[in-house]
Amino acid sequence: MDLNQVKKLVKLVESSQIDELEIQDEGIRIRVTKSRGGHVFAPAMAQSVVHAPVAAVPASQPPVPAGPAEPVPAPSDKLVEISSPMVGTFYRSSAPDAPPYVREGDMIQPKKILCIIEAMKLMNEIEAEISGRIAKILVENAQAVEYNQPLFLVEKT
């Protein structure tokens, strides 16, 4: 079973009434479980770092509904989109009471943690691969994000 198949399974569970799905294929067993309660961040929990040209895990914080759509500047030579490398839940900080990793207007450098995406109960730190200034944060805290969904617009320096 390849990564694309796993991503499809996660997306299926997230977008359906299914709370849990378990599949066994070629000796590999995969179990996808939907969390119905708040999000929990435990420092002892396994973490993986995802390097993407592209900040955040509050515990027990309900998802924030998206407000009215604002016009988003189109990426250009100066503006670069930082997209989600996976399906999951976007968090701007490591805990509900922690400050966000980045704010609009902040300067960033490669390896700077921008956000966290929770996927399958793993907290994945998303790091910048470019230098620049955060021009726009395109998603709300605790919002579900799709693979390759734009998260940030960065003005390259």
VENGINOR-V67331 format. One record per pair of residues at least 12 apart in sequence whose ideal C-beta (glycine too) atoms are under 6 Angstrom apart, sorted by the first residue. I is the first residue (numbers start at 1). GAP is how many residues later the second one is. D is the distance in whole Angstrom. If there is no record, write none. Layout:
BEGIN
i:I gap:GAP d:D
i:I gap:GAP d:D
END
This chain:
BEGIN
i:1 gap:24 d:5
i:1 gap:27 d:5
i:7 gap:80 d:6
i:9 gap:23 d:5
i:10 gap:22 d:6
i:10 gap:77 d:5
i:11 gap:76 d:6
i:13 gap:19 d:5
i:13 gap:21 d:5
i:19 gap:15 d:5
i:20 gap:13 d:5
i:38 gap:22 d:3
i:40 gap:19 d:5
i:41 gap:16 d:4
i:41 gap:18 d:5
i:47 gap:76 d:5
i:48 gap:74 d:6
i:48 gap:76 d:5
i:49 gap:76 d:5
i:50 gap:35 d:5
i:50 gap:74 d:5
i:50 gap:76 d:6
i:51 gap:76 d:6
i:52 gap:33 d:4
i:52 gap:74 d:6
i:53 gap:29 d:6
i:53 gap:76 d:4
i:53 gap:77 d:6
i:54 gap:28 d:3
i:54 gap:60 d:6
i:54 gap:72 d:5
i:54 gap:97 d:6
i:54 gap:98 d:6
i:55 gap:37 d:5
i:55 gap:46 d:3
i:55 gap:47 d:5
i:55 gap:58 d:6
i:55 gap:59 d:4
i:55 gap:60 d:3
i:56 gap:35 d:3
i:56 gap:36 d:4
i:56 gap:37 d:4
i:56 gap:44 d:6
i:56 gap:45 d:6
i:56 gap:59 d:5
i:56 gap:60 d:5
i:57 gap:34 d:4
i:57 gap:37 d:5
i:57 gap:59 d:4
i:57 gap:66 d:5
i:58 gap:33 d:6
i:58 gap:37 d:6
i:58 gap:38 d:4
i:59 gap:37 d:6
i:61 gap:35 d:5
i:61 gap:81 d:5
i:63 gap:79 d:4
i:64 gap:76 d:4
i:64 gap:77 d:6
i:64 gap:78 d:5
i:66 gap:74 d:6
i:78 gap:77 d:6
i:78 gap:78 d:6
i:79 gap:74 d:5
i:79 gap:76 d:6
i:80 gap:74 d:5
i:80 gap:76 d:6
i:81 gap:69 d:4
i:82 gap:69 d:5
i:82 gap:70 d:4
i:82 gap:72 d:6
i:83 gap:65 d:5
i:83 gap:67 d:5
i:84 gap:61 d:5
i:84 gap:65 d:5
i:84 gap:67 d:6
i:86 gap:31 d:6
i:86 gap:33 d:5
i:86 gap:61 d:6
i:87 gap:59 d:6
i:87 gap:60 d:5
i:88 gap:29 d:4
i:88 gap:30 d:5
i:88 gap:31 d:4
i:89 gap:29 d:5
i:89 gap:55 d:6
i:90 gap:25 d:6
i:90 gap:27 d:6
i:90 gap:49 d:5
i:90 gap:53 d:5
i:90 gap:55 d:5
i:91 gap:25 d:5
i:92 gap:23 d:6
i:92 gap:49 d:5
i:101 gap:12 d:5
i:101 gap:13 d:6
i:101 gap:14 d:6
i:102 gap:12 d:5
i:102 gap:32 d:5
i:104 gap:30 d:5
i:104 gap:33 d:6
i:106 gap:28 d:5
i:107 gap:26 d:5
i:108 gap:20 d:5
i:109 gap:22 d:5
i:110 gap:18 d:6
i:110 gap:19 d:5
i:111 gap:16 d:5
i:112 gap:16 d:5
i:113 gap:12 d:5
i:113 gap:14 d:6
i:114 gap:12 d:5
i:114 gap:14 d:6
i:131 gap:26 d:5
i:132 gap:22 d:4
i:132 gap:23 d:5
i:132 gap:24 d:5
i:132 gap:25 d:5
i:133 gap:22 d:5
i:134 gap:18 d:6
i:135 gap:18 d:4
i:135 gap:20 d:5
i:136 gap:17 d:4
i:137 gap:15 d:6
i:138 gap:12 d:5
i:138 gap:13 d:6
i:139 gap:12 d:6
END
